[in-house]
Amino acid sequence: MDAIVITEKGGPEVLKLEQVAKPVPQGNEVLIKIHAAGLNRSDIISRKSNPYGTDTVREIPGLEISGIVEATGPEVKRWKTGDRVCALIAGGGYAQYRAVDERLCLPVPEGLSFEEAATLPETIFTIWSNVFKDAAFKTGENFLIHGGTSGIGVTAIQMIVAMGGKAYATAGTVEKCQFCEDLGATMAVNYKTEDFVALLKPVGIDVILDMTGGENTLKNMEILNPDGRITFINAMNGSKSEIDILQMMSKRLMLTGSMLKPRTDDYKALLAAEIEQTIWPLITAGKIKPILYKVFPLAEAGDAQQLMESSTHIGKIVLKVE
């Protein structure tokens, strides 16, 4: 089968279209004929570095896919050949086929294309795990997402609003800030021209989903309400941060973070069950919509990642697999 392989560590040019063995589903796995694969920052980290202490050269990147079940393992209970599914995976999405634990599959919501469905798993699972479980977001709370027009950002804004919260965001242009507000954010702050601390401290934030790190950590702590929570999913501005311990103590703040990719299938299966019950009906009802920025053919994965690294996009970038 065709697959995009990380041939060595480096720039987008190290992603090569190669022929690799087609997987065979075992046990409770389904074999998905992939129609589309979503891009994520983790794919770029895998291409450039070795974040999990394992050999990621010759890895096939890609954490979320959509397609049709082509075959099933002998222990599969739910899915059958021909079912339209999307799935969260720990790599291997930039390819024609992927064998997946059936528990990590969800039905493609009615009315969505495969390209739209491929934008859902990684973003929604990440937000559900970090914001709703780890940070215990509650209805009525104020939420801030740094990077409001990223794939995570556009989904988080919609999920928070749909779940009865107030969403706030930062973004780098007037156009992007307006897009966040059009999605439902109460306020979007242009971090390049405005001081988000000055604007959001009077509001008071309860939960922050942060992919920036660096110097923003102290600023985030300053705008949090008592019992506020910060959950980290990346550190694009630097992995080293100062914290104000006395402020943490006096406000009873919680700082946490996680990487979803290395978590166990059992944990991800728990998330999938909760998401299907809670979030999937909101997608069907149109309260949460995929924001699809651009679709590339599989062979142009390097160009697609280059676009993601430019941060000029709004929403999700997807590979179409013929």
BAVEXDREN-130678 format. One line per 5 residues: number of its first residue (from 0); for each residue z, y, x of C-alpha. Coordinates in steps of 0.02 Angstrom, whole numbers, always signed. Last residue first. Example, Ala and Ser with C-alpha at 12.3 -4.5 7.8 and 13.67 -1.06 7.14 Angstrom:
1) +357/-53/+684 ~ +390/-225/+615
This chain:
321) -154/+404/-357 ~ +17/+467/-305 ~ +50/+649/-351 ~ +175/+734/-237 ~ +293/+861/-316
316) +364/+1032/-275 ~ +506/+1093/-386 ~ +565/+1263/-441 ~ +511/+1432/-375 ~ +418/+1425/-211
311) +424/+1548/-66 ~ +558/+1450/+26 ~ +440/+1429/+175 ~ +517/+1259/+211 ~ +461/+1197/+40
306) +283/+1252/+74 ~ +284/+1159/+240 ~ +349/+1006/+150 ~ +199/+1009/+32 ~ +78/+1036/+175
301) +150/+884/+264 ~ +142/+780/+105 ~ -45/+813/+92 ~ -96/+628/+83 ~ +12/+607/-72
296) -88/+736/-171 ~ +4/+900/-197 ~ +80/+968/-358 ~ +151/+1144/-369 ~ +292/+1240/-452
291) +361/+1121/-583 ~ +514/+1186/-675 ~ +572/+1037/-778 ~ +656/+1090/-941 ~ +836/+1082/-999
286) +870/+1138/-1178 ~ +710/+1057/-1238 ~ +797/+935/-1356 ~ +736/+786/-1256 ~ +806/+869/-1099
281) +974/+898/-1185 ~ +976/+717/-1243 ~ +955/+662/-1059 ~ +1107/+763/-1003 ~ +1258/+676/-1082
276) +1221/+491/-1114 ~ +1084/+469/-984 ~ +1184/+571/-859 ~ +1341/+467/-881 ~ +1247/+303/-857
271) +1151/+370/-708 ~ +1309/+435/-625 ~ +1391/+264/-635 ~ +1232/+187/-564 ~ +1240/+311/-420
266) +1415/+252/-378 ~ +1364/+69/-385 ~ +1207/+105/-283 ~ +1320/+169/-144 ~ +1318/+346/-77
261) +1208/+381/+77 ~ +1085/+495/-17 ~ +1214/+594/-117 ~ +1287/+697/+24 ~ +1452/+780/-22
256) +1556/+936/-27 ~ +1730/+1002/-62 ~ +1830/+1163/-58 ~ +1972/+1185/-184 ~ +2064/+1348/-214
251) +2246/+1366/-267 ~ +2228/+1556/-272 ~ +2376/+1590/-157 ~ +2346/+1438/-49 ~ +2159/+1463/-25
246) +2189/+1648/+8 ~ +2319/+1602/+138 ~ +2197/+1479/+217 ~ +2058/+1607/+235 ~ +1909/+1502/+289
241) +1789/+1520/+434 ~ +1624/+1428/+431 ~ +1523/+1313/+544 ~ +1380/+1218/+462 ~ +1260/+1364/+472
236) +1154/+1468/+353 ~ +1065/+1316/+279 ~ +1229/+1223/+256 ~ +1193/+1096/+119 ~ +1273/+1019/-37
231) +1439/+1112/-34 ~ +1561/+1121/-180 ~ +1670/+1274/-202 ~ +1810/+1272/-331 ~ +1916/+1404/-414
226) +2097/+1373/-465 ~ +2126/+1562/-464 ~ +1958/+1650/-486 ~ +1832/+1644/-345 ~ +1749/+1804/-280
221) +1841/+1808/-113 ~ +1820/+1623/-78 ~ +1632/+1641/-92 ~ +1632/+1785/+32 ~ +1732/+1680/+155
216) +1605/+1539/+137 ~ +1452/+1651/+142 ~ +1467/+1673/+331 ~ +1398/+1500/+362 ~ +1374/+1389/+210
211) +1208/+1406/+119 ~ +1188/+1262/-5 ~ +1332/+1317/-115 ~ +1375/+1264/-291 ~ +1513/+1385/-341
206) +1639/+1353/-481 ~ +1762/+1473/-565 ~ +1684/+1643/-529 ~ +1766/+1809/-565 ~ +1666/+1948/-647
201) +1742/+2090/-545 ~ +1708/+1987/-388 ~ +1526/+1961/-440 ~ +1443/+2127/-402 ~ +1541/+2179/-248
196) +1536/+2002/-178 ~ +1349/+1984/-214 ~ +1310/+2137/-109 ~ +1130/+2186/-149 ~ +967/+2206/-52
191) +937/+2035/+29 ~ +1058/+1941/-85 ~ +960/+1992/-240 ~ +1092/+1952/-371 ~ +1053/+1857/-532
186) +1157/+1892/-686 ~ +1191/+1802/-851 ~ +1076/+1660/-797 ~ +975/+1590/-942 ~ +807/+1538/-871
181) +742/+1716/-892 ~ +889/+1773/-786 ~ +841/+1654/-646 ~ +659/+1709/-656 ~ +711/+1891/-645
176) +807/+1855/-486 ~ +656/+1766/-414 ~ +541/+1911/-451 ~ +663/+2037/-378 ~ +668/+1935/-219
171) +793/+1832/-116 ~ +898/+1740/-245 ~ +1080/+1732/-296 ~ +1138/+1656/-459 ~ +1258/+1669/-605
166) +1277/+1544/-747 ~ +1396/+1560/-894 ~ +1454/+1394/-966 ~ +1424/+1298/-1127 ~ +1345/+1137/-1066
161) +1167/+1198/-1099 ~ +1205/+1355/-997 ~ +1271/+1252/-851 ~ +1126/+1129/-859 ~ +995/+1266/-864
156) +1065/+1360/-715 ~ +1088/+1198/-619 ~ +907/+1145/-645 ~ +832/+1308/-581 ~ +952/+1304/-434
151) +929/+1124/-378 ~ +741/+1145/-365 ~ +769/+1311/-281 ~ +757/+1469/-387 ~ +944/+1504/-393
146) +974/+1486/-208 ~ +1163/+1512/-212 ~ +1226/+1444/-378 ~ +1373/+1528/-464 ~ +1469/+1463/-616
141) +1584/+1552/-738 ~ +1685/+1436/-851 ~ +1670/+1421/-1040 ~ +1644/+1233/-1045 ~ +1724/+1149/-895
136) +1663/+1111/-719 ~ +1762/+970/-638 ~ +1718/+1017/-458 ~ +1693/+835/-406 ~ +1627/+772/-574
131) +1533/+912/-662 ~ +1480/+1015/-511 ~ +1454/+891/-370 ~ +1404/+729/-456 ~ +1314/+807/-604
126) +1225/+933/-493 ~ +1166/+801/-370 ~ +1114/+678/-507 ~ +1016/+816/-596 ~ +925/+874/-440
121) +886/+701/-371 ~ +830/+628/-538 ~ +731/+767/-625 ~ +577/+830/-534 ~ +487/+663/-545
116) +488/+677/-735 ~ +379/+832/-727 ~ +248/+746/-620 ~ +254/+591/-731 ~ +219/+702/-880
111) +355/+743/-1005 ~ +337/+727/-1194 ~ +473/+598/-1218 ~ +594/+589/-1074 ~ +542/+464/-939
106) +671/+326/-959 ~ +806/+315/-826 ~ +811/+204/-673 ~ +957/+187/-552 ~ +1029/+37/-644
101) +867/-58/-616 ~ +897/-63/-428 ~ +729/-3/-362 ~ +575/-81/-280 ~ +455/+57/-232
96) +265/+67/-244 ~ +124/+188/-203 ~ +221/+285/-72 ~ +315/+446/-36 ~ +469/+384/-128
91) +539/+270/+7 ~ +709/+351/+28 ~ +881/+328/-52 ~ +816/+314/-231 ~ +845/+401/-397
86) +725/+341/-530 ~ +601/+392/-663 ~ +537/+268/-790 ~ +390/+228/-903 ~ +403/+46/-958
81) +245/-59/-934 ~ +331/-218/-873 ~ +507/-231/-942 ~ +672/-144/-912 ~ +848/-184/-970
76) +905/-352/-905 ~ +834/-376/-729 ~ +907/-531/-645 ~ +742/-619/-603 ~ +664/-465/-524
71) +542/-360/-624 ~ +358/-312/-606 ~ +245/-162/-637 ~ +371/-38/-706 ~ +276/+125/-725
66) +301/+288/-633 ~ +424/+421/-580 ~ +505/+452/-413 ~ +654/+533/-330 ~ +724/+523/-153
61) +568/+530/-43 ~ +545/+490/+140 ~ +463/+333/+214 ~ +557/+299/+376 ~ +462/+256/+534
56) +588/+359/+631 ~ +750/+369/+529 ~ +858/+270/+650 ~ +1035/+285/+583 ~ +1177/+407/+614
51) +1163/+487/+443 ~ +1090/+655/+490 ~ +956/+601/+614 ~ +843/+752/+633 ~ +678/+835/+589
46) +593/+716/+467 ~ +757/+661/+388 ~ +810/+844/+368 ~ +642/+881/+285 ~ +665/+741/+159
41) +843/+802/+126 ~ +770/+969/+74 ~ +693/+882/-77 ~ +518/+838/-135 ~ +484/+745/-298
36) +374/+590/-308 ~ +237/+554/-436 ~ +139/+406/-506 ~ +237/+267/-422 ~ +206/+87/-473
31) +388/+39/-493 ~ +448/-135/-447 ~ +611/-169/-538 ~ +764/-235/-448 ~ +904/-339/-522
26) +878/-486/-404 ~ +728/-452/-293 ~ +572/-346/-322 ~ +431/-372/-196 ~ +384/-223/-89
21) +205/-183/-36 ~ +189/-191/+152 ~ +133/-33/+241 ~ -34/+57/+261 ~ -18/+231/+334
16) -26/+414/+284 ~ +59/+512/+424 ~ +202/+636/+422 ~ +222/+694/+602 ~ +117/+850/+563
11) +257/+921/+454 ~ +357/+962/+610 ~ +457/+848/+723 ~ +544/+681/+740 ~ +423/+536/+754
6) +306/+433/+642 ~ +389/+485/+479 ~ +282/+379/+362 ~ +185/+428/+206 ~ +138/+272/+110
1) -18/+183/+51 ~ +0/+0/+0
